[in-house]
Amino acid sequence: MKRLRTSNQANHVGSDKKDLRKIIFKSKGATMTLFKDIDVVNASVRVNALKALYPDWRGEFVIIR
């Protein structure tokens, strides 16, 4: 069901399109986009999980705009 906003309602706190991030993997000469259009909190959780799952990968998981 779609909600209609009336004049007496507070502003809805939602995800802002300009505040979305990408997670990339950078290695020696290569860069791969792993995830895109995710918010800051989910990006940091995913990077920490990827670092725990793949500790032997030679490269970095980076969060960018």
Buried (B, 14 or more C-beta within 10 A) or exposed (E): EEEEEEEEEEEEEEEEEEEBBBBBBEEEEEEEEEBEEBEEEBBBEBBEEBEEEEEEEEBEBBBEE
